[in-house]
Amino acid sequence: MRKMHCLKKTLVGFSFAITSLTSAAAGDCLPENDLSFPVSQDKSSDAPSEFQVRRVIERFEKAVQPMVTRYMKKTLKIELDWENPRVNASATRDADNNPVVVLYGGMARHPELSPDGLLGILCHELGHYLGGAPKKLRGMSTKRSWSSAEGQADYFASNKCLPLLFNQPSETVNLDALSNKKQVDNAETRCGNDPVCTRIALAGLSMAKVFASLKPFYEEPSLETNDHTQVHKTKCAKNQPTAAAGEIL
């Protein structure tokens, strides 16, 4: 169990680490980028339909709304801007302080983003509301905002949100349909054949490929090797202790 817990944290954290190490616009999941995936008129396209994406969103909302109600006493709103070709998502709040996640169509249509990867993106955005400390800084000031920092949103996504979504006894999932056989085998080996851990690993891999695609030259993310990169500074954590999401949940 300890091995599975650490792997969840490591793999999904790795997939979001790219955003943590780059300069993203306020509230955006990814840095501003030039990627664009408009709605295709080609009926033979492999891109998901608006109906399919909304089904994923509905499943997410149904699973996490009780959590939002319990800890925020608010209603989660997810806005799908389907026609917008931007590859991004963002977290904001409305006039009544309800959490609002905006998902752009370009992100949903990204060829590397699987349905489970999309759930991971939504979980990450929810983590900005429920992840706990450390909080982001407000612009260039030293004041903390309402939003959890990127790394804390990662922690929430991998350790709280995705397990909630994937640990459904009534759900039967064909793991081989989530990725190519080599990656599925790698994920299963690392996870000790635990299906929930395997799905989290593959969701993280999908998201990592989306983030990597922002760079003109990059080495494709893989589950075969470990990244031993060490950072010298954690953004948005100055003079503020890091709290596990478990302090909230």
C-alpha positions as a printed Julia matrix, in Angstrom:
249×3 Matrix{Float64}:
   0.0    0.0     0.0
   2.86   2.38    0.83
   4.44   1.69   -2.56
   1.16   2.44   -4.34
   0.67   5.67   -2.4
   4.16   6.92   -3.26
   3.78   6.02   -6.9
   0.5    7.91   -7.2
   2.14  10.99   -5.76
   5.26  10.68   -7.89
   3.72   9.95  -11.3
   0.92  12.46  -11.31
   3.15  14.99   -9.59
   5.64  14.46  -12.43
   3.0   15.12  -15.03
   2.08  18.45  -13.47
   5.66  19.42  -12.62
   6.13  20.97  -16.05
   3.56  23.64  -15.22
   5.08  24.22  -11.81
   8.46  25.02  -13.34
   7.18  27.44  -15.99
   5.5   30.82  -15.86
   1.77  30.3   -16.28
  -0.81  33.03  -16.6
  -2.9   33.62  -13.48
  -5.34  30.8   -13.05
  -4.27  28.86  -16.14
  -3.28  25.2   -15.97
  -0.61  25.55  -18.66
   1.68  28.42  -19.64
   0.39  30.56  -22.5
   1.09  28.61  -25.68
   0.54  28.61  -29.42
  -1.01  25.16  -29.68
  -4.43  25.12  -31.29
  -6.89  22.3   -31.93
 -10.04  23.68  -33.58
 -13.23  21.67  -34.0
 -12.69  19.23  -36.85
 -15.23  18.84  -39.63
 -13.75  15.45  -40.48
 -16.2   12.84  -39.2
 -13.47  10.18  -39.31
 -11.29  12.16  -36.87
 -10.16  10.4   -33.69
 -10.75  13.57  -31.66
 -13.44  13.2   -28.99
 -16.85  14.71  -29.66
 -18.4   17.4   -27.5
 -20.86  14.81  -26.23
 -18.04  12.48  -25.12
 -16.21  15.28  -23.33
 -19.37  16.41  -21.55
 -19.93  12.84  -20.38
 -16.49  12.88  -18.74
 -17.27  16.24  -17.14
 -20.62  15.01  -15.83
 -18.98  11.98  -14.27
 -16.4   14.23  -12.6
 -19.0   16.65  -11.26
 -21.15  13.86   -9.84
 -18.19  12.34   -7.98
 -16.65  15.5    -6.52
 -19.62  17.79   -5.82
 -20.26  16.23   -2.37
 -16.64  17.08   -1.49
 -17.06  20.68   -2.66
 -20.32  21.0    -0.73
 -18.81  19.58    2.43
 -15.64  21.71    2.54
 -16.66  24.87    0.68
 -20.46  24.96    1.05
 -20.49  25.95   -2.63
 -21.48  24.55   -6.01
 -18.79  23.51   -8.46
 -19.3   24.87  -11.97
 -17.46  23.56  -15.0
 -17.65  25.61  -18.18
 -16.7   23.88  -21.43
 -15.7   26.44  -24.07
 -15.94  23.84  -26.83
 -15.36  26.11  -29.83
 -12.24  27.68  -28.33
  -9.12  25.98  -29.82
  -6.83  26.95  -26.91
  -4.96  24.17  -25.13
  -5.58  25.16  -21.54
  -7.87  25.08  -18.51
  -8.26  27.49  -15.63
  -9.64  27.84  -12.12
 -11.54  30.93  -11.02
 -14.56  31.95   -8.92
 -17.87  33.6    -9.73
 -19.61  36.52   -8.0
 -21.04  34.16   -5.37
 -17.63  32.65   -4.65
 -18.52  29.34   -6.3
 -15.53  27.5    -7.77
 -15.5   27.67  -11.57
 -13.3   25.48  -13.79
 -13.03  26.56  -17.41
 -12.01  23.9   -19.93
 -11.12  24.99  -23.45
 -12.01  22.79  -26.41
  -8.43  22.7   -27.65
  -7.32  21.02  -24.43
 -10.08  18.4   -24.65
  -9.15  17.7   -28.28
  -5.4   17.4   -27.71
  -4.42  14.07  -29.32
  -2.32  13.04  -26.3
  -5.05  13.64  -23.73
  -7.0   10.51  -22.83
 -10.36  10.56  -21.0
  -8.52   9.63  -17.78
  -5.99  12.38  -18.52
  -8.88  14.83  -18.82
 -10.11  13.71  -15.4
  -6.61  14.39  -14.11
  -6.71  17.94  -15.5
 -10.07  18.54  -13.83
  -8.78  17.07  -10.56
  -5.77  19.38  -10.69
  -8.0   22.42  -11.18
 -10.2   21.31   -8.28
  -7.02  21.0    -6.23
  -6.53  24.75   -6.47
  -9.67  25.11   -4.3
  -9.28  22.12   -1.96
  -5.54  21.39   -1.92
  -4.65  23.49    1.12
  -1.35  25.28    1.78
   0.94  26.51    0.34
  -1.13  29.08   -1.5
  -0.17  30.99   -4.63
   1.14  34.51   -4.36
  -1.05  37.36   -5.61
   0.71  38.72   -8.67
   4.08  40.18   -7.7
   3.07  40.73   -4.06
   3.87  38.63   -1.01
   0.19  38.16   -0.16
  -1.38  34.73   -0.52
  -4.37  34.13   -2.78
  -7.24  31.65   -2.35
  -5.6   29.23   -4.78
  -3.37  26.34   -3.73
   0.02  26.34   -5.43
   0.57  24.08   -8.44
   2.41  21.37   -6.52
  -0.28  21.21   -3.86
  -2.96  20.93   -6.54
  -0.9   18.04   -7.95
  -0.86  16.32   -4.57
  -4.6   16.64   -4.21
  -5.21  15.32   -7.73
  -3.08  12.22   -7.33
  -3.82  11.31   -3.74
  -7.43  12.41   -3.23
  -9.31  13.08   -6.43
  -8.2   10.47   -8.97
  -8.43   7.58   -6.45
 -12.01   8.68   -5.71
 -12.85   8.58   -9.42
 -11.05   5.34  -10.25
 -11.94   3.28   -7.18
 -15.48   2.4    -8.29
 -16.4   -1.27   -7.64
 -19.12  -1.2   -10.31
 -16.78   0.06  -13.02
 -15.01  -2.39  -15.31
 -12.12  -0.91  -17.27
 -10.05  -2.47  -20.02
  -6.58  -1.22  -19.1
  -5.21  -2.14  -22.52
  -7.51   0.48  -24.03
  -5.94   3.27  -21.95
  -2.56   3.28  -23.69
  -0.28   1.1   -25.78
   0.56  -2.32  -24.37
   4.14  -1.4   -23.48
   3.1    1.52  -21.3
   0.27  -0.46  -19.7
   2.73  -3.25  -18.85
   5.18  -0.72  -17.39
   2.44   0.88  -15.28
   1.19  -2.48  -14.02
   4.7   -3.57  -13.1
   5.39  -0.39  -11.15
   1.99  -0.59   -9.47
   2.13  -4.27   -8.56
  -0.87  -4.86  -10.85
  -3.06  -2.58   -8.75
  -5.69  -1.29  -11.23
  -6.31   2.07   -9.51
  -2.61   2.86   -9.31
  -2.17   1.75  -12.92
  -4.89   4.11  -14.15
  -3.39   7.0   -12.2
   0.02   6.27  -13.71
  -1.4    6.18  -17.24
  -3.46   9.33  -16.65
  -0.29  11.06  -15.46
   1.56   9.87  -18.54
  -1.16  11.27  -20.8
  -1.01  14.66  -19.11
   2.79  14.68  -19.17
   2.7   14.2   -22.95
   0.32  17.16  -23.29
   2.66  19.37  -21.27
   5.73  18.13  -23.12
   4.1   19.02  -26.44
   4.43  22.71  -25.51
   8.18  22.47  -26.12
   9.58  22.42  -29.67
  12.23  19.9   -28.61
  11.54  17.41  -25.89
  12.11  13.85  -24.85
   8.8   12.0   -24.79
   7.75  11.15  -21.23
   7.89   7.47  -20.34
   7.11   5.21  -17.39
  10.27   3.22  -18.01
  12.72   5.65  -16.45
  12.78   7.85  -13.36
  13.51  11.58  -13.48
  16.18  12.44  -10.9
  16.03  16.19  -11.55
  16.27  18.29   -8.4
  14.87  21.82   -8.2
  16.49  24.46   -6.02
  13.38  26.46   -5.24
   9.7   25.72   -4.8
   7.47  28.45   -6.21
   4.85  30.09   -3.97
   6.1   28.35   -0.82
   8.26  31.06    0.74
   7.78  31.4     4.5
   4.76  29.12    4.41
   4.75  25.49    5.58
   3.59  22.84    3.17
   0.4   21.08    4.29
  -0.75  17.75    2.95
  -4.19  17.68    1.42
  -5.11  15.28    4.19
  -5.3   18.26    6.55
  -8.43  19.28    4.69
  -9.78  15.9     3.73
